């Protein structure tokens, strides 16, 4: 199941945190184990995905860094803060589901109107980093559809940017978790092997084989999974 999640998510530049969390919860793994394990798997898959999309020529440092510079510390803050976020997560889940519907309805356009200004990118990145921390994800699930809907990036460029964005946020989140608990769950080690296999294959096909229409349709499926999870879990 973890390998399947890694494959599906990595084709669109994501690492699969929401999918891993759902799988582990389904199999009855303890909540204290789920979060650091999902973050560890996220790091491995996002690293593979970033590398594959970079090798294929889709990564843009100029587009990436303004989103990431404030997102990483604010992801740490979001993960540290404990808030009653159930209603908040439901609203975010609904937004993701609506985004999925829009992608399915309009999957073909793949052009760039303009890149965002630095102040806009910095502000959006910081907000998405905080949102990532509050929801326990790497943040790419929010960044990719935004890049596409605002026409700030083409599909594969958006995937490459999101993969690196997830990598930075997941490293920050896991660092904060390990600093607090000083425990790394043993179950993460065998699951890491499955995630690496799925992520390696999925990121290769996403970066080099699938066209932008296929990637957008897969992204719609990923958004449905993530949105449903946010709505129906606390």
Beta strands, then each sheet from edge to edge (+ up, - down):
end
